[in-house]
Amino acid sequence: MIRFKDIKESLIQFVFPHICSGCGSDLLNIESSLCLKCIHALPETDFEKYPDNPVEKLFWGRLKLEAASASFYFNKESLVQHLMHQFKYKKNKELGLQLGRIMGHQLKNSNRFFADALIPLPLFPGKEKRRGYNQSQLLCEGIAESLGLPVLSDIIVRPEHTETQTRKGRIERWNNIEGKFFLTRPDKIEQKHLLLVDDVVTTGATLEACGAELLKAPNTRLSIATLCVASRI
């Protein structure tokens, strides 16, 4: 029996083609930005399940963390790089939200991330205006759907422009970013466990600088979650 829902979805697909953001296939749920093949092809790290994983070790001796993780491995010319480009530079917000929901599902199932609120890594205002949104904010909104946590976007700001971190080493990245974050509302995060969210971690310098500023609020605890991690850190 042909269902009205099937006819409706077929007509919508004909008039407004809905294709996978990963491979371009039209064999996907109308509510998803990714087909099942691409979802299953995402290179999961499983870091969220294990203490002392490579992302946590990256911050040892640099930043006091409760837990840290990255959901997927990042390699050049990979599916993950393509998806990152889609939601960061091609205004594919729905993809960003879906990736955030996947992150939230992983974190929830790990039973290691018990935060009180989500903090998106802030962008310099000029960059956010040009892009139209903050990709970390989108990830937070997706994670929030899974974890049921508030997203606090007005707690910390990045008032100064910084040079791109691409092709910089760890020391250069730290010198470039040190002191570039400012905690505006420490009273709103006192005694809270915060989950700082970004799209990618490489040397960790940017997250370290932002996290150090957040920890200036009294009795604040911090965890970190990123969408992906460079395959070699």
Backbone hydrogen bonds, N-H to C=O, Kabsch-Sander energy under -0.5 kcal/mol:
donor,donor_aa,acceptor,acceptor_aa,energy
7,I,3,R,-1.9
8,K,4,F,-2.7
9,E,5,K,-2.5
10,S,6,D,-2.1
11,L,7,I,-2.4
12,I,8,K,-2.4
13,Q,9,E,-2.4
14,F,10,S,-1.8
15,V,11,L,-2.5
16,F,12,I,-3.4
19,I,17,P,-0.6
20,C,25,S,-3.1
21,S,33,S,-3.3
24,G,20,C,-1.3
28,L,26,D,-1.4
32,S,29,N,-1.9
39,I,35,C,-2.3
40,H,36,L,-2.5
41,A,37,K,-1.0
42,L,38,C,-0.8
42,L,39,I,-0.9
44,E,42,L,-1.7
45,T,71,S,-2.3
46,D,71,S,-0.5
47,F,70,A,-0.6
49,K,46,D,-1.5
50,Y,47,F,-1.8
53,N,50,Y,-0.8
57,K,53,N,-2.5
58,L,54,P,-1.4
59,F,55,V,-0.7
59,F,56,E,-1.1
60,W,57,K,-1.2
62,R,59,F,-2.4
63,L,59,F,-2.1
65,L,63,L,-0.7
66,E,222,L,-3.1
69,S,224,I,-1.5
71,S,226,T,-1.9
72,F,227,L,-1.9
73,Y,43,P,-2.2
74,F,229,V,-2.8
78,S,75,N,-1.2
82,H,78,S,-2.0
83,L,79,L,-2.4
84,M,80,V,-2.6
85,H,81,Q,-2.2
86,Q,82,H,-1.9
87,F,83,L,-2.2
88,K,84,M,-1.9
89,Y,85,H,-2.1
90,K,85,H,-0.8
90,K,86,Q,-0.8
92,N,86,Q,-1.6
93,K,91,K,-1.7
96,G,92,N,-1.5
97,L,93,K,-2.4
98,Q,94,E,-2.2
99,L,95,L,-2.6
100,G,96,G,-2.0
101,R,97,L,-2.2
102,I,98,Q,-2.1
103,M,99,L,-2.3
104,G,100,G,-2.8
105,H,101,R,-2.3
106,Q,102,I,-2.1
107,L,103,M,-2.7
108,K,104,G,-2.5
109,N,105,H,-1.9
110,S,106,Q,-1.0
111,N,107,L,-0.7
111,N,108,K,-0.7
112,R,107,L,-0.6
113,F,107,L,-0.6
114,F,112,R,-0.8
115,A,113,F,-0.6
116,D,193,H,-3.7
117,A,193,H,-1.2
118,L,150,P,-2.8
119,I,195,L,-2.7
121,L,197,V,-2.6
127,K,124,F,-0.7
128,E,124,F,-2.3
129,K,125,P,-2.4
130,R,126,G,-2.0
131,R,127,K,-2.5
132,G,128,E,-2.7
135,Q,133,Y,-0.6
137,Q,134,N,-0.7
138,L,134,N,-1.6
139,L,135,Q,-2.0
140,C,136,S,-2.3
141,E,137,Q,-2.4
142,G,138,L,-2.0
143,I,139,L,-2.7
144,A,140,C,-2.9
145,E,141,E,-1.0
146,S,142,G,-0.9
146,S,143,I,-0.9
147,L,143,I,-2.5
148,G,144,A,-2.5
152,L,118,L,-3.0
152,L,150,P,-0.6
153,S,151,V,-0.8
157,V,182,F,-2.5
160,E,180,K,-0.6
168,K,165,Q,-1.9
173,R,169,G,-2.7
174,W,170,R,-2.2
175,N,171,I,-2.5
176,N,172,E,-1.8
177,I,173,R,-1.5
178,E,174,W,-2.5
180,K,177,I,-2.1
182,F,157,V,-2.5
184,T,155,I,-2.5
184,T,182,F,-0.6
185,R,155,I,-1.4
188,K,185,R,-1.3
189,I,186,P,-1.2
190,E,186,P,-0.6
191,Q,218,P,-2.1
192,K,189,I,-1.8
194,L,192,K,-0.7
194,L,221,R,-2.9
195,L,117,A,-2.3
196,L,194,L,-0.6
196,L,223,S,-2.8
197,V,119,I,-2.7
198,D,225,A,-1.5
201,V,228,C,-1.5
208,E,204,G,-2.5
209,A,205,A,-2.2
210,C,206,T,-2.3
211,G,207,L,-3.0
212,A,208,E,-2.5
213,E,209,A,-1.4
214,L,210,C,-2.0
215,L,211,G,-2.1
216,K,213,E,-1.3
217,A,214,L,-1.7
220,T,217,A,-1.3
221,R,192,K,-2.5
223,S,194,L,-2.5
224,I,67,A,-1.9
225,A,196,L,-2.5
226,T,69,S,-1.9
227,L,198,D,-1.4
228,C,199,D,-1.8
229,V,72,F,-2.1
230,A,201,V,-1.7
231,S,74,F,-1.8
